[in-house]
Amino acid sequence: MSKLKYERPYLKKMNTGMLNKSGAQSEFTPVTHIEEVAVKDLIKQYGSPVFVLSEKQIRQNYKNAVRAFNTRYPKVQFAWSYKTHYNNAVCNIFHQEGSWAEVVSGFEYNKALKNGVPGNNIIFNGPDKHSDDLILAIENDSLIHIDHFEELYLLIDICTTLNKKAKVAIRVNMDTGIYPVWDRFGFNYESGQAWQAINKIIASDKLQLVGLHAHIGTYMLSANAYGVSAAKLCDLAINCKSQLNTVIKYLDLGGGFPSQNTLKGAIGLVSTPTVDEFAEVICATILNAGFSNEDLPLLILESGRVMIDDAGFLLGSVLANKRLSDGRKATIMDFGVNIMFTSFWFDHKISPAQEASQFNEESVMFGPLCMNIDVIREAVSLPLLNKGDHVVVHKVGAYNMTQWMQFIAMRPNIVLIDTNNNTHVIRKSEDLAYLEQLEQMPEHLKSK
Ligand SMILES: *Cc1c(COP(=O)(O)O)cnc(C)c1O
């Protein structure tokens, strides 16, 4: 008979009928499979830590969002936000589903082209578009969303030289009742700056104004804010028609719908509006704005995180347990904030990946990096985990695999589980050769 593991006695106050401080019980339920594939097999084959994505979940999220809007408005188009997750396999899932591309840099623009997205289905956002990127975008008939007056003048200049009209929209920022206002991107509505930009574009005759764009924030918890944003874009569009004889072909309401992650510091359960609730407010506002039937604009959405966050999992292993000097228990994992950037904003749900003891103790979960900010969860109530045990971190599909940093550790494999439960590496883990390939050694420092 094997010796039983000693578990330190622990007193825990329970408030019956209420959520206790550790939140819902779900963190104790083992998660042994992602889709139909066993976690232990994934780790055995692809190492630990490893990112795993469910293709089925991505497609389901996409279809759900499209349905929410298509049932409420006749002309809807989604554009995949590349910066949320720009692995080409992931982008191509969205493109197969019918999504355009939304990019915010020259390299993202080129990625979209290489993924076969037609130029006129690429939306080019962001404050830092270089001249050569703009030339490429104009030549490919892409939709260029102007961020500031400097860019507007640069575009007029380039179009004069190329003797070709660029298809443009302006990004509009506004007060939607959510503070702080994101007013650093685009032209302000309330001050009249947006209207001034519109007038300059139409007067210039070098640019074709085809759309209006707003992206009011990210992880937005208010559907109403989108009603305000839609109403202000509609107001500009209707004035374009009546005062400047210009029909605005599309309104782009940006991204920002929240995933079901838990924001740090949220007390209890904060419910996030569903895509249907956002769709209801946005579509009703545009339909009631007073457009004639033939002028009804195409509605574009650039949703990122809500489409992919819950399709991404991080599998990892316990390196060690410790008792901190203040008595708290600490668990050290083999993944840290280097590959989980979003742990700065969210208390990611973490589940054990195997049957575990009945006992639990609140512990702080650290990553393996040699720095103090490497904290995955400040307080998580999990069953006793031993060295070598596995965990599943939930809802890490958005932003982690683009914001990750190569610090101390190499970035791990990304594995896609397809709709038939076959697994594919869609990005290999990094190695020393990858890390050093761009380094150059001055002659005098070469080792003899
Ligand atoms: C980041 C970004 C998005 C996607 O935002 P989510 O919050 O992930 O939906 C969409 N549009 C623009 C302009 C962005 O910068």
The ligand as an ORCA input file, in Angstrom:
! r2SCAN-3c Opt
* xyz 0 1
  C      -8.037     45.711    -31.398
  C      -9.037     46.225    -32.349
  C     -10.194     45.495    -32.649
  C     -10.566     44.206    -31.935
  O     -10.953     44.522    -30.618
  P     -11.581     43.412    -29.631
  O     -11.742     44.159    -28.346
  O     -10.613     42.292    -29.520
  O     -12.881     42.974    -30.212
  C     -11.028     45.996    -33.615
  N     -10.776     47.168    -34.243
  C      -9.685     47.917    -33.966
  C      -9.450     49.183    -34.674
  C      -8.778     47.466    -33.006
  O      -7.706     48.217    -32.717
*
